């Protein structure tokens, strides 16, 4: 599993937590940060999956 894939999954989880806490506290800024983290995390995870597939295909 590539480093990007792990980082992406972690960032998505942190983003989800930020979004939930922001929503619970009524903090729109924290909620927006959480959404942004989830988007960036998804992108990193996708890049990691592509790298894993490429690595697997070239073996």
C-alpha positions in Angstrom: 0.0 0.0 0.0 1.5 3.3 -1.0 2.2 6.2 1.4 -0.2 8.5 -0.5 -3.0 6.0 0.0 -2.5 5.8 3.8 -2.1 9.6 4.1 -5.2 10.1 2.1 -7.3 7.8 4.2 -6.0 9.4 7.4 -6.7 12.9 6.1 -10.2 11.9 5.1 -10.8 10.6 8.6 -9.5 13.8 10.2 -11.7 15.8 7.8 -14.7 13.8 8.8 -14.0 14.4 12.5 -13.5 18.2 11.9 -16.7 18.4 9.9 -18.7 16.6 12.7 -17.2 18.7 15.5 -17.7 21.9 13.5 -21.3 20.9 12.8 -21.9 20.1 16.5 -20.4 23.3 17.7 -22.0 25.5 15.0 -18.5 26.4 13.7 -18.8 26.9 10.0 -15.0 27.4 9.5 -14.1 24.1 11.2 -16.9 22.4 9.1 -15.4 23.9 5.9 -11.9 22.8 6.9 -13.2 19.3 7.4 -14.9 19.2 4.0 -11.7 20.5 2.4 -9.6 17.8 4.2 -11.9 15.1 3.0 -11.6 16.3 -0.6 -7.8 16.5 -0.4 -7.7 13.1 1.4 -9.8 11.5 -1.4 -7.5 12.9 -4.0 -4.4 11.5 -2.3 -6.1 8.2 -1.8 -6.9 8.0 -5.5 -3.3 8.8 -6.4 -2.1 6.1 -4.0 -4.5 3.6 -5.5 -3.3 4.5 -9.0 0.4 4.1 -7.9 -0.5 0.7 -6.3 -2.1 -0.5 -9.5 0.8 0.7 -11.6 3.3 -1.0 -9.4 1.2 -4.2 -9.4 1.0 -4.1 -13.2 4.7 -3.7 -13.7 5.7 -6.6 -11.7 
